[in-house]
Amino acid sequence: MTFTIVPADLSDALTHELVSSHVAEMRAGADPSVVYVYDTEQLRAHDVTLWTAWHGDELAGVGGLKHLDEARGELKSFRTARAFLGRGVGRALVRHVIAEGRARGYSSLWLETGTAPSFVAARHLYASEGFTACEAFDDYTPNPLSHFMTRAL
């Protein structure tokens, strides 16, 4: 399946809905001190770029890259629309962000994801694209609900 990946328009209803449902799911029943999901306002920040993946006129997923410093970026807010689960959307977005990180001259990429069973597929995807487990980075604190990963570029 082929996807067109473009900079996200957070005013687009489909994009806003997918991001909002992602935020709601991440926050549901979780300890707010260890939920690091970005809402639409945080995704509009100058140091964050969000992309959308489209299959025709259907929104397939979103994924972002936050500028940490001149050498590092962080993957943020990856979510695949339910109708596209298992069809390669996440992989396409991860590869897009890796290429963007290289284009920006970063030497590494970083991410935080969950440890719950619902995050197994995400952790497998990141590992299959060269990310390895690491310690908490930047402002994150070690906690049993977070799994941290990094990848050299």
C-alpha positions in Angstrom: 0.0 0.0 0.0 1.3 3.4 -0.9 0.9 6.5 1.2 1.4 10.2 0.5 3.1 11.9 3.5 2.7 15.6 3.8 3.1 18.3 6.6 0.0 18.1 8.8 -2.8 20.6 8.8 -4.0 20.5 12.3 -7.1 22.6 11.3 -8.1 19.7 9.1 -11.0 17.9 10.8 -9.7 14.4 10.1 -6.3 15.2 11.4 -7.7 16.9 14.5 -10.0 14.0 15.2 -7.1 11.4 14.9 -4.8 13.4 17.1 -7.6 14.1 19.7 -8.6 10.4 19.9 -4.9 9.5 20.3 -4.5 12.0 23.2 -7.7 10.8 24.9 -6.7 7.2 24.6 -3.2 7.9 26.0 -4.6 9.9 29.0 -7.5 7.5 29.8 -6.9 6.1 33.3 -3.2 7.0 33.3 -1.2 8.8 35.9 -0.8 12.3 34.3 2.7 12.6 35.6 3.9 9.9 33.2 1.7 10.7 30.2 3.9 12.5 27.6 1.4 12.7 24.7 1.3 16.0 22.9 -2.1 17.6 22.2 -2.9 19.7 19.1 -1.6 22.9 20.7 1.7 21.3 21.6 2.0 19.9 18.1 1.7 23.4 16.8 4.9 24.5 18.6 7.8 25.9 16.5 10.1 23.0 17.4 7.6 20.2 16.3 6.8 19.1 12.8 3.8 16.8 12.3 3.1 14.8 9.1 0.0 13.0 7.9 0.0 9.9 5.8 -2.8 9.6 3.3 -4.1 6.8 1.1 -6.1 8.7 -1.5 -8.4 11.0 0.5 -8.3 8.8 3.6 -6.2 9.8 6.6 -4.0 6.7 7.4 -1.9 8.1 10.2 0.2 10.9 11.8 3.7 11.1 13.1 5.9 13.9 14.3 9.5 15.1 15.0 10.5 17.4 17.8 13.8 19.3 17.6 15.7 18.6 20.8 19.0 20.3 19.9 21.3 20.6 16.9 22.2 16.9 17.1 19.0 15.2 18.2 15.3 14.9 17.4 12.5 13.1 19.2 9.6 11.1 17.6 6.2 12.3 18.8 2.6 11.5 18.4 2.6 8.5 16.1 -0.8 7.1 15.5 -2.3 4.9 12.8 -6.0 5.2 12.0 -7.8 2.0 13.0 -8.8 1.2 9.4 -5.1 1.1 8.4 -3.6 -0.9 11.2 -1.2 -3.5 10.0 -0.9 -1.9 6.5 2.5 -0.3 6.9 1.5 3.3 7.9 3.6 3.4 11.0 6.7 2.1 9.1 6.2 4.6 6.3 6.0 7.5 8.8 8.9 6.2 10.9 11.1 6.0 7.8 9.9 9.4 6.7 11.0 10.9 10.1 14.3 9.1 10.0 15.0 10.6 6.5 14.0 14.0 7.8 16.2 13.6 10.8 19.1 12.9 8.5 18.2 15.8 6.3 18.3 18.1 9.4 21.8 16.8 10.2 20.8 15.1 13.5 23.1 12.4 14.7 20.4 10.5 16.7 16.7 10.2 17.2 14.9 9.4 20.5 11.5 8.4 21.6 9.3 7.5 24.6 6.6 4.9 24.2 4.6 2.7 26.6 5.3 -0.6 28.3 1.7 -1.9 28.3 0.7 -4.8 26.0 -1.0 -2.3 23.7 2.4 -0.8 22.8 4.1 -4.1 21.8 3.5 -3.5 18.1 5.0 0.0 18.3 8.0 -1.2 20.2 8.5 -4.0 17.7 8.2 -1.5 14.8 10.8 0.9 16.3 13.2 -1.9 17.1 12.9 -3.2 13.5 13.8 0.2 12.3 17.0 0.3 14.3 15.9 1.8 17.6 17.3 0.3 20.8 16.3 0.6 24.4 18.0 3.4 26.4 17.7 5.3 29.7 15.3 8.2 30.1 16.5 11.3 28.3 16.1 15.1 28.6 13.1 15.9 30.9 11.7 12.4 31.1 11.9 10.5 34.4 12.3 6.7 34.6 9.0 5.1 35.4 7.5 1.6 34.9 5.0 2.9 32.2 7.6 4.3 29.8 10.0 2.6 27.5 12.8 4.8 26.0 14.6 4.1 22.7 17.2 5.8 20.6 18.7 5.3 17.1 22.0 6.7 15.6 21.6 8.2 12.2 
